[in-house]
Amino acid sequence: MNAGLPGAVVGAPKLLLRLEGAALAAGAAFFYWRRDGSWILFAVVFFLPDLTFLAYLFSPRAGAIAYNAVHATLVPLTLLAAAAWFGAPLGEPIALIWLAHIGLDRALGYGLKYPAAFGDTHLGRTWR
C-alpha cells in the first residue's frame, strides 16, 4: 500500500533504500578519509549539490530536473572512475564528497524529485 504518493516506494523496500543511502554516505566518507582528503574541502563541497534548489524559483519541473541531475549517483560515479583512470587529482575527492552527500540525503529520506511539487519524491512525501 502506498502512503499517498503514487510512484513512491514504501515498506521494507523504502527502508532498504534508506539503509543503502547510509551505507553510501559512510563508504564514501571512509574512502575520502583513507585517501587523506581535506576536511575543509569536504565541508565546503558537501552542500554544493543543494544549490540546485534555486531552480525551483523557475518552476517545480525545473527544480526537479536540476535536483535529480545532481542527486543521481551516475555522474559522481562516472567522475570517480574517470578521475581514477586518468589520474585527475581533484576528481576523486570531489566525487567521494558528492556521493557522501547523495547517500546522506537518501538515508534521511530525501529521494529523487517528481515535477509536481518539491516534496514529492521516490521515497515518499517530504516537507508537508
N, C-alpha and C positions, 0 to 999 in steps of 0.2 A: 504494500500500500504506500502511496506517495503522500508526503506531508504537505500538500497544497501547491506544489510547483511541478507541472508536467516536465519530464525530462531530467529531473533531479534524482540522484541516487539516494537510497535510504537504507536503513538497517545495517546488517553486517558488512555489505559492500562499502557503505559510506565510512564505517569505522576502519575498514581495511585501507581505503584510500587516504584517510587522515593519518593512520599509522605509517603508511608509505611516505607521506609528506614529512613526518617527523624523522623517519629514517634517512630521507634525502637530505634534510637540513643538517642532521647530526653527521652524516657521512661526508657531506661537502665541507662542513666546518672542520671535521677531523683531518681531511686531506689538505685543507688550507693550512691548518696548524702544522701538519707533517712537512710541508714544504716551506716552513718558516715565513709565512705570509705576514705582512704588516697589518696589525690590528687597527691601526689608524685608517689604512686603506679600506679594510673590511667595514669599519663604521661609516666611512664616507660613501662607499659604493652600495652598501646593503639596501638602502631605501630608495635609490635612484629608480628602480622599476616602478615605484609608486607614483612617479611624476606623470605616468600615463593617465592618472585620474583627471588631469587637466583637459583631456579630450572630451570628458563628459560635459564640459562647458559648451561644446558644439551640439552634442546630442547623445542620448544613451547608446545609439548604434555606433557612433564614432568612438565613444568611450569603451564600449565592449570590444570593438576591433583592436584598438590600441592596447587595452589591458591584456587581452588574450594573446596578442602578438608577442608581448614581453613576458607573459607569465606562463607560457608553454615551455616545456623543457627542451624542445627541439633545437632552438637557436643556441642556448648556452652549452648543450652537449656537443653540438657541431663546432662551436668555438673552442671548447675544451680539446676535442680531437684534433682540430686544425692547428691549435697552438702547440700541442704536444708533437704533432707530426712535423711542423715547420720550425719548431723551436722559438716560438714567439714568447718572450719572457713575461709579458704582461697579460697575455691571453688566458693562461691557465688560472691565475688567481682571480681575474675578473669573472671567468666562467664559474669557478667554485663559489664565489660570493653570490653570484646570480642564482645558482642552483640552491644555495642555502636559503636565500630569500623566498624562492618559489616553494621550497619544502616547508618552511615555516608558515607561509600563507595557507598551504593545503592542510597542515596539521591543525591550524586554528579554524579551519572550516571555510576559508575563502577560496572558492572554486573559480573556474573559468566562467566568464560572464555571458549571459544571454542578452540580446539587444533591447529587450522590453524595459528593463529597469536595472539600476546599479546593483541592487541586492539580489537579483535573480541569477543563481549560479548552478553549475552542475552538481554541487554539493548541497543544494537547497537554498532557501532564502536567508539572507543576512540583512542587517540594517533595517529591521522592521520598525 
